[in-house]
Amino acid sequence: MEKVQTFLIELEEHPRTGAGSPEQLKYYHGEVWSREVNKKDRFVYEIFEEEEEVSVTLIQSLDHYDDE
């Protein structure tokens, strides 16, 4: 749970860098990124920038990969 809290703080301060190996996802319209919480779970989010304001929308969290 502490790792999730760290991610949320980092998303607010600097959404493109930090823990969880952030990477921009290809084949999406817009600026969509992913961060690894653990081997199974990820945060997927989109970054929006207008003038000097940056906002982040969480698209998916946890259970990114289905159990096989």
Order of alpha helices (4+ residues) and beta strands (2+ residues): alpha-beta-beta-beta-beta
